[in-house]
């Protein structure tokens, strides 16, 4: 008996369209985030959830990362710090 594939409940897909200078065509890159909630195994253990990040171009998957909830949380905190730094630098430039 095979195991079931993980169930990803929440999903966010970000798309970016750009004009390719070499071909002159509009192309698409994308990032998809999916959340696998915690679940109880058949042995009675509770497994932590996971976050899956998938990067792609047009219809092709270029890379995929599976993160623990802790790793995802650290990534979110780093992104928040980056956004705060960005806003602070932008405000300083407006004051000059």
N, C-alpha and C positions, 0 to 999 in steps of 0.2 A: 504494500500500500504506500503510495507516494504522499509526500507532504503537500499541503496546499500552498500556493504562492501567497506572499504577504498581501494584505489588503491595505491599500493606501486610501485614506478617507478624504483628506483635504488636499486641494491642488491649487497652485497658482502658476499661471504661465505668462511670462513677459516676452513680448515680441519687439524686435527692432528691425525696421525696414531701411535699406540704404541702397544708393545707386552704385553699382560696381563700375569703377572707372575703366577696367580692362575690357569688359564685355558690353558696358552701357545698359545692362539690365538691372532691374530692381531685384534685390535679394533680401533674404530674411534670416536673421539670427534669432535664437530664442533660448530662454532659460525656463525650466520647469521645476517647481518645488513640490514635493509630495510628502505627506506625513503618514507614517504607519503608527497607529496608536499602540499603547502597551497591551499585551495579551497574556493570558494564562496558558501555559503549555499543558500537554496531556500528563506530564509528570507532576504538575502542581506548581511549577515555577512561574513567576510573573516576569516576562521579558520586557525590557525597556523598549519604548518605541524608537523609531528611526526616522531620519529625514533623508530623502533621496533628492539630489540635485542632478538634473540632466541638462547638458548644453547641446545645442544643435544648430545646424545651418540648413536652410530650406527644409527638406524632409529627412535629412541625415542626422543621426545622433553622433556628435563628435566626442562626447565624454560624459561620464556619469560618476557621481560620488555618493557613497552611502555614509551618512554621519550619525553618530549617536546623538541623543537629545542634548547631552552635555556639550558635545562639539558644536552642535547647532546653536546652543545658547551662547557659547563663547564667540562664535562668528557674529551673531546678532549684536552682542555688546561691542565688538570691534567696529562693526558697521555704524552703530550709534555714535561712537567716539569720532569716527571719520566724518560723519555728517555734522557733528558739533564743531569740529575743527574747520570744516569747509565754511559753515555759516559764520564763524568767528573771523576767518580770513576775508570773507566777502564783505563783512561789515567794516573791517579795517580799511579795505580798499575804497569803500564808499566814503569813508571819513577823510581820506587823503585829498 
